[in-house]
Every structure is written in structure tokens, then in C-alpha cells.
Amino acid sequence: MMAKEVLQGGEGSGFIALSGGYGTLEELMEVVTWNQLGIHNRGVVVLNVEGYWDGLLDWINGAVGAGFVGEGNRNIIAEAKTGEEAVKALKEYRVAKGRFKLEWGNE
């Protein structure tokens, strides 16, 4: 339901992950994967308050270094440290160059 609402939103709409637990991480990774596959072209931002998402951002860099995540997909997730930065990141979001060019019929 959340994704449907975001996808029906206008330009600059997207997903912002706040600090959370397993469910938050699962939902975040789902919209990241959908972005990578080309299911949506909306921004994905983590609101990294007090470094909460530092471990995830380090993992992404490690996964890129190890070849599990393509360099072109490194920036699917944007980082923001304040609400203002999160809104700006959504407005300025550009899809990753490594995205798969699949046709899903819903963009």
C-alpha cells in the first residue's frame, strides 16, 4: 500500500527510511531492489540520524568493493542527516546508472 501511494505521487515523491528494526530494513531493501530492477524510479533515502544507518552504508560500500553490488548501483540509496536534507535528496534524486532496463509498465 505504501509503495502504491508513493508511485502515484508526483515528481519528487519517494521513500524515506527512518530508524527502525527488521521490518524497516526489509521494506527498505524491497524498494531498493525494485528501483534497481526498474519497477519504480522514485528516490530512496535513509534518514541517518546520529549515524543509525552507518552500518548499512558501510555494507553497501563493501558489497560494491567485493563486486556483489555494481558501482552504478552504489547510489540507489541516498543519505540524509536531517529532514530538510531528505526532502532535498528526493527532489534531486536521479536513478542509478546501473539500473536494469526492464519494462514493467508502471512508471
Secondary structure, DSSP 8 states (H G I E B T S, - for coil): -HHHHHHHS-TT-EEEE-S--HHHHHHHHHHHHHHHHTS---EEEEE-GGGTTHHHHHHHHHHHHTTSS-GGGGGGEEEESSHHHHHHHHHT----TT------S--
